[in-house]
Amino acid sequence: MSTQDPPINLTEPSIASRITELPELPFPQIKALWRKLFGTEAPTHIRPFLERRIAYKLQEIEFRKVDPNLIERNNRKIATLIKTGKLRKRDRDHRPVYGTILTRQYQDKEHRVMVSADGQYEYEGRAYQSLSMIAREITGSRWSGPVFFGLKDYAAKKKLNKKSGVAK
């Protein structure tokens, strides 16, 4: 499978469902899953510890397949941190991780948007290239999609410059 192919396999259960099932698995299966994922014997017999680490590892493996640019973005952040000593709050290319479901209550209706593997957004069975397009569809007026769905703080944009009294 190339990194361009979406990592969707309809015959395998989703990572979320596999993680949800961990507490139901018999302990020998938990230990076997540990061996398969980590290549070693389980370091402890404390089940919650093993379940949490297995859940993390499953997500790590899945999201590595989904977001091949993750390492590149992290390397850019590390380089910026080394060069300047601080990080920007968010990169301009920030998008929620594939599979994230954004919800917004608007006019007594809950609106749900899912982030697609190709970087688009799915709302009511249709694909959109931006959250702003969806926010406009919902409200009928122009909105910043990230602000509408709570990914960006609107108040931060409206901070006043103390000297001039002008919005930044």
C-alpha positions as CSV (number, residue, x, y, z in Angstrom):
1,M,0.0,0.0,0.0
2,S,1.5,3.4,-1.0
3,T,1.3,6.4,1.3
4,Q,-1.2,7.9,-1.2
5,D,-3.8,5.2,-0.7
6,P,-6.3,5.9,2.1
7,P,-5.8,3.5,5.0
8,I,-9.4,2.3,5.0
9,N,-9.9,-1.5,5.2
10,L,-13.6,-2.3,5.4
11,T,-12.9,-5.9,6.5
12,E,-10.8,-4.9,9.6
13,P,-12.4,-3.2,12.6
14,S,-11.5,0.5,13.1
15,I,-8.8,1.4,15.6
16,A,-11.4,3.0,17.8
17,S,-13.4,-0.2,18.0
18,R,-10.3,-2.3,18.6
19,I,-9.3,0.0,21.5
20,T,-12.9,-0.1,22.9
21,E,-12.7,-3.9,22.9
22,L,-9.4,-4.1,24.9
23,P,-11.1,-4.3,28.3
24,E,-13.2,-7.3,27.0
25,L,-10.3,-9.4,25.8
26,P,-9.0,-12.2,27.9
27,F,-5.7,-11.4,29.6
28,P,-3.8,-14.0,27.5
29,Q,-4.9,-12.2,24.4
30,I,-3.8,-8.9,25.8
31,K,-0.3,-10.3,26.4
32,A,-0.3,-11.8,22.9
33,L,-1.2,-8.5,21.4
34,W,1.6,-6.8,23.5
35,R,4.1,-9.3,22.0
36,K,2.9,-8.7,18.5
37,L,3.0,-4.9,18.8
38,F,6.2,-4.5,20.9
39,G,8.1,-7.6,20.2
40,T,8.7,-8.3,23.9
41,E,7.0,-10.0,26.8
42,A,4.5,-7.8,28.7
43,P,6.6,-5.9,31.3
44,T,3.8,-6.1,34.0
45,H,0.6,-7.9,34.9
46,I,-1.2,-4.7,35.5
47,R,-3.9,-4.8,32.9
48,P,-4.9,-1.1,32.8
49,F,-1.2,-0.2,32.1
50,L,-1.0,-2.7,29.3
51,E,-4.3,-1.6,27.8
52,R,-3.3,2.1,27.7
53,R,0.1,1.3,26.1
54,I,-1.5,-1.0,23.5
55,A,-4.1,1.6,22.7
56,Y,-1.5,4.3,22.3
57,K,0.6,2.0,20.0
58,L,-2.4,1.1,17.9
59,Q,-3.1,4.8,17.3
60,E,0.5,5.6,16.7
61,I,0.7,2.9,13.9
62,E,-2.6,4.0,12.4
63,F,-2.0,7.7,12.3
64,R,1.5,7.2,10.9
65,K,-0.2,5.6,7.9
66,V,-2.8,8.3,7.7
67,D,-0.6,11.4,7.9
68,P,2.7,10.9,6.1
69,N,3.5,14.6,6.6
70,L,3.5,14.3,10.4
71,I,7.3,13.7,10.6
72,E,8.0,16.6,8.3
73,R,5.8,19.0,10.3
74,N,7.4,17.9,13.5
75,N,10.9,18.4,12.1
76,R,9.9,21.9,11.1
77,K,8.6,22.6,14.6
78,I,11.8,21.3,16.1
79,A,13.9,23.4,13.8
80,T,11.9,26.5,14.7
81,L,12.2,25.8,18.4
82,I,16.0,25.4,18.1
83,K,16.3,28.5,16.0
84,T,14.0,30.9,17.9
85,G,13.5,29.3,21.3
86,K,9.7,29.3,20.9
87,L,7.0,27.7,18.8
88,R,4.1,29.4,17.0
89,K,0.8,28.3,18.5
90,R,-0.3,26.6,15.2
91,D,1.2,26.1,11.8
92,R,-0.8,27.6,9.0
93,D,-1.2,24.2,7.5
94,H,-2.8,22.9,10.7
95,R,-5.8,20.6,10.1
96,P,-7.4,18.2,12.6
97,V,-6.2,14.6,12.3
98,Y,-8.0,12.3,9.9
99,G,-11.1,10.8,11.5
100,T,-11.7,13.7,13.9
101,I,-15.3,14.6,14.2
102,L,-16.1,18.3,14.8
103,T,-19.5,19.1,16.3
104,R,-21.2,22.4,16.6
105,Q,-24.7,23.2,18.0
106,Y,-26.3,25.9,15.9
107,Q,-30.0,26.9,16.0
108,D,-31.0,23.9,18.0
109,K,-29.4,21.4,15.6
110,E,-26.1,19.5,16.0
111,H,-23.9,19.7,13.0
112,R,-21.2,17.1,12.6
113,V,-18.2,17.3,10.3
114,M,-15.6,14.5,9.8
115,V,-12.1,15.1,8.6
116,S,-11.2,12.9,5.6
117,A,-8.0,11.2,4.9
118,D,-7.4,13.4,1.9
119,G,-7.6,16.6,4.0
120,Q,-11.1,17.5,3.0
121,Y,-14.1,17.6,5.3
122,E,-17.3,15.6,5.0
123,Y,-20.6,17.2,6.0
124,E,-24.0,15.6,5.4
125,G,-22.5,13.2,2.8
126,R,-20.7,15.8,0.8
127,A,-17.0,16.7,0.6
128,Y,-15.9,20.2,1.2
129,Q,-12.4,21.7,0.9
130,S,-12.7,24.0,3.8
131,L,-14.5,24.4,7.1
132,S,-15.5,27.9,6.1
133,M,-17.5,26.5,3.2
134,I,-19.4,24.3,5.7
135,A,-19.9,27.2,8.1
136,R,-21.4,29.2,5.3
137,E,-23.6,26.3,4.3
138,I,-24.9,26.0,7.9
139,T,-25.4,29.7,8.7
140,G,-26.0,31.3,5.3
141,S,-23.4,33.9,6.0
142,R,-19.6,34.2,5.8
143,W,-17.8,32.7,8.8
144,S,-14.3,31.6,9.6
145,G,-14.7,27.8,9.7
146,P,-12.0,27.2,12.3
147,V,-13.7,29.9,14.5
148,F,-17.2,28.5,13.9
149,F,-16.1,25.0,15.0
150,G,-14.0,26.2,17.9
151,L,-10.5,25.3,16.5
152,K,-9.4,29.0,16.6
153,D,-10.1,31.6,19.2
154,Y,-12.0,34.6,17.7
155,A,-11.2,36.8,20.7
156,A,-7.5,36.4,20.1
157,K,-7.9,38.1,16.7
158,K,-9.7,41.0,18.3
159,K,-7.0,41.9,20.9
160,L,-6.6,45.6,20.9
161,N,-3.2,47.2,20.5
162,K,-2.9,49.2,23.8
163,K,-1.1,52.1,22.1
164,S,-3.3,52.7,19.1
165,G,-6.6,51.0,20.1
166,V,-6.7,49.3,16.7
167,A,-7.5,45.6,16.4
168,K,-4.6,43.5,15.5
